[in-house]
Amino acid sequence: MLDCPGGASDFGARIRELGGRAVSADPQYALSPQELGRLVDGEQARVNAWVHAQPDRFGLRPGAPWPLAAAWRATAEGFLSDYRRCRTEGSGHYVSAALPALPFPDREFTLVISGFLLFSYTDRFDLDFHLSAVRELLRVCCGQVRLHPLNDSSGRPYPYMRKFLDILHGEGVTSRLLDVTSSSDPRDDRTLVLVPRTVTR
Ligand SMILES: C[S@@+](CC[C@H](N)C(=O)[O-])C[C@H]1O[C@@H](n2cnc3c(N)ncnc32)[C@H](O)[C@@H]1O
């Protein structure tokens, strides 16, 4: 599996614990474990403030802490300890790379997941970036690419989804929606599954 962007997620570590094979890619993996640790601390404070600024969206009671804060920290700690170990061992499980150009051969991964990058930052990434990025994820995939969530960081649906899908369908990519349950935002209830043209269906 490929997780891109991997960020401070422990997804890859957990897949490997279960006996699977997973690689995580993110431009921030150019950083040392110490630098990344400091970044994660800052990010935790930012996410906490962002969640508390939207109490209705995240079901917060007045004055109560964000119930998922401890789980977020535990995930980040799991990631950081695996990142430290993998960097020391040179395992290659964490690759510094940025979409839309990944340093992997065609059709390398059975499952490619990409969370909280595409569709999330419509202010930073235009439709052309989305298309180039997803074509690259499809290039390195011989099974499925899964993208989540389909709303931007304010919770609004990605406004160019129809056009985005029409263009990809025109290139032979097939798509379907998967119903999912989000532990943080109930509106993030769908994942987009894309199958590259070269995969026999
Ligand atoms: C909100 S985090 C999501 C990380 C992870 N998927 C998760 O759910 O925890 C967004 C990540 O995208 C990474 N990123 C930013 N630009 C990128 C690019 N062009 N290609 C790949 N990753 C990028 C950032 O470094 C950051 O780690």
The ligand as an SDF file (V2000), in Angstrom:
LIG
                    3D

 27 29  0  0  0  0  0  0  0  0999 V2000
   -3.5590   17.3630    6.7690 C   0  0  0  0  0  0  0  0  0  0  0  0
   -2.1130   16.4260    6.4630 S   0  0  0  0  0  0  0  0  0  0  0  0
   -2.8260   14.8320    6.1600 C   0  0  0  0  0  0  0  0  0  0  0  0
   -1.8820   13.7040    6.4370 C   0  0  0  0  0  0  0  0  0  0  0  0
   -2.4970   12.3060    6.5260 C   0  0  0  0  0  0  0  0  0  0  0  0
   -3.0670   11.8550    5.2780 N   0  0  0  0  0  0  0  0  0  0  0  0
   -3.5350   12.2410    7.6280 C   0  0  0  0  0  0  0  0  0  0  0  0
   -4.7120   12.0440    7.3530 O   0  0  0  0  0  0  0  0  0  0  0  0
   -3.1590   12.3700    8.8080 O   0  0  0  0  0  0  0  0  0  0  0  0
   -1.6250   17.0310    4.8750 C   0  0  0  0  0  0  0  0  0  0  0  0
   -0.2360   16.5720    4.4690 C   0  0  0  0  0  0  0  0  0  0  0  0
   -0.0440   16.8830    3.0870 O   0  0  0  0  0  0  0  0  0  0  0  0
    1.3240   17.0800    2.8860 C   0  0  0  0  0  0  0  0  0  0  0  0
    1.5270   17.7490    1.5740 N   0  0  0  0  0  0  0  0  0  0  0  0
    1.4810   19.0630    1.2820 C   0  0  0  0  0  0  0  0  0  0  0  0
    1.7070   19.2520   -0.0350 N   0  0  0  0  0  0  0  0  0  0  0  0
    1.8790   18.0130   -0.5840 C   0  0  0  0  0  0  0  0  0  0  0  0
    2.1380   17.5410   -1.9050 C   0  0  0  0  0  0  0  0  0  0  0  0
    2.2610   18.3840   -2.9470 N   0  0  0  0  0  0  0  0  0  0  0  0
    2.2580   16.2100   -2.1020 N   0  0  0  0  0  0  0  0  0  0  0  0
    2.1200   15.3410   -1.0740 C   0  0  0  0  0  0  0  0  0  0  0  0
    1.8770   15.7340    0.1990 N   0  0  0  0  0  0  0  0  0  0  0  0
    1.7530   17.0530    0.4370 C   0  0  0  0  0  0  0  0  0  0  0  0
    1.7480   17.8940    4.0920 C   0  0  0  0  0  0  0  0  0  0  0  0
    3.1400   17.8010    4.3150 O   0  0  0  0  0  0  0  0  0  0  0  0
    0.9210   17.2530    5.2110 C   0  0  0  0  0  0  0  0  0  0  0  0
    1.6730   16.2610    5.8840 O   0  0  0  0  0  0  0  0  0  0  0  0
  1  2  1  0
  2  3  1  0
  2 10  1  0
  3  4  1  0
  4  5  1  0
  5  6  1  0
  5  7  1  0
  7  8  2  0
  7  9  1  0
 10 11  1  0
 11 12  1  0
 11 26  1  0
 12 13  1  0
 13 14  1  0
 13 24  1  0
 14 15  1  0
 14 23  1  0
 15 16  2  0
 16 17  1  0
 17 18  1  0
 17 23  2  0
 18 19  1  0
 18 20  2  0
 20 21  1  0
 21 22  2  0
 22 23  1  0
 24 25  1  0
 24 26  1  0
 26 27  1  0
M  CHG  2   2   1   9  -1
M  END
$$$$
